[in-house]
Amino acid sequence: MASKRSRRGRRILSFREAAQWDEERIRRFEEEQRRKREWISFVEIAEWYSDLRGPVSPEKAAALREQALSMLKSDLLAGLFEEGGRSRVLFRFPGVGFTHGKMTRQRLQDAIDNDPDGEHIRLLLSHCWLPRDLFERWCARHHLPKSPSRFQPQESHPVSPATARDEKAAIEALASQLRSNDKLKRRDAMSWCRKEGFNLTWRGFQNRVWPGARVKAGLEAKARAGRKRESLL
């Protein structure tokens, strides 16, 4: 069956193709920002905020992440992430164009008014990104450490097209494995990938495949370390 084309001769993407293209574009953006650190995601900020307290129980860590997201939400609604009346918070979500993809006060408030349980709000916030300079100002406002090492730009290591294809396939396969076993450790996951025939470097696995697969499986990009001792609190 011939593919449909627009009047200008361009092939019209199916809904499924468009969604896949959109997800791939967002994935590339996320990978690029893990390296460049020009934009910091709300999710990573929340994870970092919970790590500031040191080893804590999973329940306490989850509460701290919620606290950080609540702080970000309140500041967004207060207009503290705006310049010249325009929001600087990126909103990277399937179906939302990159050109106009901003999380505004009005968009967030409308969502809050229609979401009494807050589940949809958490989903929206998890797709928001702050520019690096605004993130550092936010840290100063809340008396938090400035320029955390995890958010420093990393050296650029060009990835060949063949390696990129292999890593993408590994992310898909490992994400499926993580959905059935979310306790899988990183080194065990690397061994599993090699047994499955994926030709991965440790750097590529650690920086792109492992976090990418965890996010795709619905987990945090970085697995939380287990406690070495019981809390004294």
N, C-alpha and C positions, 0 to 999 in steps of 0.2 A: 504493500500500500504506500503510495507516494505521500510524502509529508506535506502538510499544508504550508502555504507561503502567503505572506502579506502582499499588498499591492506593490511594494517596493522590491519584492523578490526575496525578502528575508524569511527564513523558516520560522514558523510560529511554534514555540515550545508548548508541549503539553503541560498540564498543571503539575504532574509528577516531575517532569524534567525541570520545570522552573523552580520547584521546591528544592530539588537536588542541587541545582546550580547555585541557589541562594545559600543553602547550607554549606556548600563547598567554599563559597566566597567568604562567609563568616569564619569558617575554620581556618582559612588562609590568614585572615585578619588576626585571629587569636594567636596563631603560631608566630606571626610577624611581631606582635606586641610582646610576646614572651621573650623575644630577643631585643627589640628596640626599646621597649618600655616608654613609648611616647604617651600611651594611654594605659590606665590601671583599672581593672575591672572591680566592680563592687564586691564580687565574690572573693577575689584575692585579698582585698582590703579587709573583709570580714575575717578571713582565715588568719591573716597576719595579726589582726587585733586580738583574736583569741589566743594566739601563740605568745603574746606579750606577757601573759600571766604564768608562763612556764607550764610544766606538766599538770594537768587538771583532769577531772573525770570527764567522760564523753558528754555527760549531761551538762556540766559546767561549760565545756567548750562550745556546745550547741547554743547555750544561753548567751555566751559572749558574742558569738557570730550574729545572733539575732539582735543583740544590743548595738553592734556596729552598724548593721543594716538599718536599724531604727534611727540611729544618729544621722546616717547618710540621707535617709528618707526625709527626716525633719529639716535638715539643712537645704535639701532640694526644694521642699515646699516653702521654705522661708526665702527662697530666691538667692541663696548664698552661692549658687553655682551658675549665676548669670552674669553677663557683661553686656552693658548697653541694652538691657531688657531681654536679652536672648540667652537661652540655656546653652551651656557648653558641655552638657552631659550627652555623650553618644548613646544611642539605643540600637544595639545590633541584634535584630530579631528577624527570623524568616518572614518574608512578605513586606518588610519595612525597608524602603529604599535607603541607600547609603547617603544620598544627597540631603534628604530631609529627615534622616533618622536621629532625632533628638528627643530626649525625655524632658518634657516641659512640666512646669508646675500644674498647668491645667490638665494635661494628659494624665498625670499621676493622681491628681485630686479626683478626676472623673472615675478612674479605676477604683479608688478607695471608696467612693460613694456607692459603687455597684458591687463591692466585694466585702461583705461584712466579716467573712472568715479570714481574710488576708492571704489566702493561698495564691490568688492571681497576682497580688501585689508582690509577694516574694519572687514569683516567676519573672515579673517585669524588672525588678531590681537586679536580679541575677544576670540580666542582659545589658546592664548599664556600665558605662566606662567614664572615668574622669581623666582629663588631660593631666600630665605629670605635674605641671606647675600648680594646678588647682588642688591636686592631692596633697602637695607639700604645704599649701596654705591651710588646708583642712586639718592636717596634722598639727600645725602650729596653733590653730584655733582651739583644738581640744587637748593641747599640751601633750602631744604624742611625739615619739622619736621622729626626727626628720630623716629623709633619704634612707630608708631601710635597705640593707644590702640586697635583699631578694628582688627589689624593684630597680636595681641598677641595670643599665643597658649591658647586654652581653656581646662578646666578640661575634662578628658575623662569619659564619662558615657556610659557603655556598653549597647547596644540595643539588646533585645532578638529577635530571628528569627520571632516570631509572631508579635511583634511590628514593625519590619522592613517591614514585608509584608503589614501590615495595613497602614503604612506610605507611602509605595510605591503606594498603591491603592489610597490613599488620594491625593497624588501628581498628579496622572493622572487625577482624577476627578476634583480637584481644578483647574488644568491647563486649562481644558476644560471650566470651569466656568469663569476663568479670560480672556479667549479669547473673550468671549461674553460680559464681563463687566470688563474692565481693571481698573476701578475706585474703585473696591471692596476694602474696608478697611480690615486691618488684623484681628481685633476683629470680624467683620462681617463674614469674611472668616472662622474663627474658629467656630463660631456659625453654619454656614452652614455645615461645616464638621461634627459636632456633630449631626445635624438634619439628615444628610445622613447616620448616623450610624457608623461613624469612631470613634474608641476608641483611642483618642490621648491625650497625656499630653501636657500641655502648653509649656514646654521646647522643646519637640519633634516637636510640631507644629511651634514654633518660630524659632528654629535652623535648622530644616531640611525640614519640609513640606512646609512652607510658601515660603522660598527662592527657594526651588526646583521647586515648582509649577510655581512661577513667571518666572524663567529662562526657563522652559519648554514651557511657554506660549509666550515666546519671549520678556519678560519684564526684567527690571533690578532686580537683586536678592533682593535689598532693595528698597522699595518705597520711593520716595523723599518726605520729609515733606513739607507741604504747607507753604507759607509765612505768617507770623503773622502780617506784616505791609508792606506798600509800600516802595520800595527802595528809598533812598534819592538821588541816583545818577541820 
